[in-house]
Amino acid sequence: MKKILIFMITIICLITITGCQKKELDYSIRFGLLPAESAIPIIVAKEQGFYEEEGVDVELISFNSPNDRNVAVQAGEIDAIIADIMTSLTFHEAGFDMKITSDINEDFKLLTSPNSGIENFQELNGKSVSIVPNFVLEYIMDEMARENNIEYETVVIPSFTARFEALLADQIHGVIFTEPQASLLVSQGANLLASSKEYDIKAGTLLFDNKILQEHPDEVKAFYKAYNKAIEYINTTDSDEYSEKLSEYGFPEAIKDYLKSGIEYTKAQKITQESFDSVLEWTKSKGLIENSYTFEEVSDFSYIE
């Protein structure tokens, strides 16, 4: 009888310890991605099992354009996305409470076409640049143009692939791309003119539906723990160990070379009041919103603390 009692106590202890080690959460986060550098930690966390380790299920849904992604948000098909401050503001204006929960790892590059001969901003003055209006690409281009006192002609090409090909075919003079597409364009003859890091421009964010934040806070916190684990993994692991999987999410082969260039990723951080104020002013100037939202109304950084 004594042996049976000891056995039962042991089993109960093991169950208790196991329960403490891994908290089972009860909601699957549907996360919308674009094939850009900022998505890599989110993908790595999925492929390396970091979400599972933190007890949260995350479904990754790929999109080819910001417009398609936003339609999915409005249809209630996804809970969180990689986006930017202006997207959060325009969602709020339309009645969709998509909160900014952190920054992203980003560096947007301004490139000119191979045979354009454009090597500085003055030579780009009055020329055509392809961007996606009302999103972060236009904001970055506007900020660079303002700093260099130039104007440019907007050419709208929503598709990543079509925009890429248009630049290489000299159908447009300039384009803004994030990585790895930017490095791939340079390898095929495009000219690198400037980068958002060089100009200290930051506007990219992760957005979560406020309903998910309120109803499933533990899942969102678990998401960010896994995200930060992925950052540590990327910074300490040879990219050959994980870059192969990125092609399944729409990334070109060039991503492997880019990741080998010694990029250092940072864990999830808050965006600054200064960045928010700058984007808010720009978004209102474009007529995209009428209300002056406060930083606190559209952001919640408690899930990364």
Secondary structure in CASP SS format (residue, H / E / C, confidence):
PFRMAT SS
TARGET T0000
AUTHOR 0000-0000-0000
METHOD secondary structure of the structure
MODEL  1
M C 1.00
K H 1.00
K H 1.00
I H 1.00
L H 1.00
I H 1.00
F H 1.00
M H 1.00
I H 1.00
T H 1.00
I H 1.00
I H 1.00
C H 1.00
L H 1.00
I H 1.00
T H 1.00
I H 1.00
T H 1.00
G H 1.00
C H 1.00
Q H 1.00
K C 1.00
K C 1.00
E C 1.00
L C 1.00
D C 1.00
Y C 1.00
S E 1.00
I E 1.00
R E 1.00
F E 1.00
G E 1.00
L E 1.00
L C 1.00
P C 1.00
A C 1.00
E H 1.00
S H 1.00
A H 1.00
I H 1.00
P H 1.00
I H 1.00
I H 1.00
V H 1.00
A H 1.00
K H 1.00
E H 1.00
Q C 1.00
G C 1.00
F H 1.00
Y H 1.00
E H 1.00
E H 1.00
E C 1.00
G C 1.00
V C 1.00
D E 1.00
V E 1.00
E E 1.00
L E 1.00
I E 1.00
S E 1.00
F C 1.00
N C 1.00
S C 1.00
P H 1.00
N H 1.00
D H 1.00
R H 1.00
N H 1.00
V H 1.00
A H 1.00
V H 1.00
Q H 1.00
A C 1.00
G C 1.00
E C 1.00
I C 1.00
D C 1.00
A E 1.00
I E 1.00
I E 1.00
A E 1.00
D E 1.00
I H 1.00
M H 1.00
T H 1.00
S H 1.00
L H 1.00
T H 1.00
F H 1.00
H H 1.00
E H 1.00
A C 1.00
G C 1.00
F C 1.00
D C 1.00
M E 1.00
K E 1.00
I E 1.00
T E 1.00
S E 1.00
D E 1.00
I C 1.00
N C 1.00
E C 1.00
D C 1.00
F C 1.00
K E 1.00
L E 1.00
L E 1.00
T E 1.00
S C 1.00
P C 1.00
N C 1.00
S C 1.00
G C 1.00
I C 1.00
E C 1.00
N C 1.00
F H 1.00
Q H 1.00
E H 1.00
L H 1.00
N C 1.00
G C 1.00
K C 1.00
S E 1.00
V E 1.00
S E 1.00
I E 1.00
V C 1.00
P C 1.00
N C 1.00
F C 1.00
V H 1.00
L H 1.00
E H 1.00
Y H 1.00
I H 1.00
M H 1.00
D H 1.00
E H 1.00
M H 1.00
A H 1.00
R H 1.00
E H 1.00
N H 1.00
N C 1.00
I C 1.00
E C 1.00
Y C 1.00
E E 1.00
T E 1.00
V E 1.00
V E 1.00
I C 1.00
P C 1.00
S C 1.00
F H 1.00
T H 1.00
A H 1.00
R H 1.00
F H 1.00
E H 1.00
A H 1.00
L H 1.00
L H 1.00
A C 1.00
D C 1.00
Q C 1.00
I C 1.00
H C 1.00
G E 1.00
V E 1.00
I E 1.00
F E 1.00
T C 1.00
E C 1.00
P C 1.00
Q H 1.00
A H 1.00
S H 1.00
L H 1.00
L H 1.00
V H 1.00
S H 1.00
Q C 1.00
G C 1.00
A C 1.00
N E 1.00
L E 1.00
L E 1.00
A E 1.00
S E 1.00
S C 1.00
K C 1.00
E C 1.00
Y C 1.00
D C 1.00
I C 1.00
K C 1.00
A C 1.00
G E 1.00
T E 1.00
L E 1.00
L E 1.00
F E 1.00
D E 1.00
N H 1.00
K H 1.00
I H 1.00
L H 1.00
Q H 1.00
E H 1.00
H C 1.00
P H 1.00
D H 1.00
E H 1.00
V H 1.00
K H 1.00
A H 1.00
F H 1.00
Y H 1.00
K H 1.00
A H 1.00
Y H 1.00
N H 1.00
K H 1.00
A H 1.00
I H 1.00
E H 1.00
Y H 1.00
I H 1.00
N H 1.00
T H 1.00
T C 1.00
D C 1.00
S H 1.00
D H 1.00
E H 1.00
Y C 1.00
S H 1.00
E H 1.00
K H 1.00
L H 1.00
S H 1.00
E H 1.00
Y H 1.00
G C 1.00
F C 1.00
P C 1.00
E C 1.00
A C 1.00
I H 1.00
K H 1.00
D H 1.00
Y H 1.00
L H 1.00
K C 1.00
S C 1.00
G C 1.00
I C 1.00
E C 1.00
Y C 1.00
T C 1.00
K C 1.00
A C 1.00
Q C 1.00
K C 1.00
I C 1.00
T C 1.00
Q H 1.00
E H 1.00
S H 1.00
F H 1.00
D H 1.00
S H 1.00
V H 1.00
L H 1.00
E H 1.00
W H 1.00
T H 1.00
K H 1.00
S H 1.00
K C 1.00
G C 1.00
L C 1.00
I C 1.00
E C 1.00
N C 1.00
S C 1.00
Y C 1.00
T C 1.00
F H 1.00
E H 1.00
E H 1.00
V H 1.00
S E 1.00
D C 1.00
F C 1.00
S H 1.00
Y H 1.00
I H 1.00
E C 1.00
END
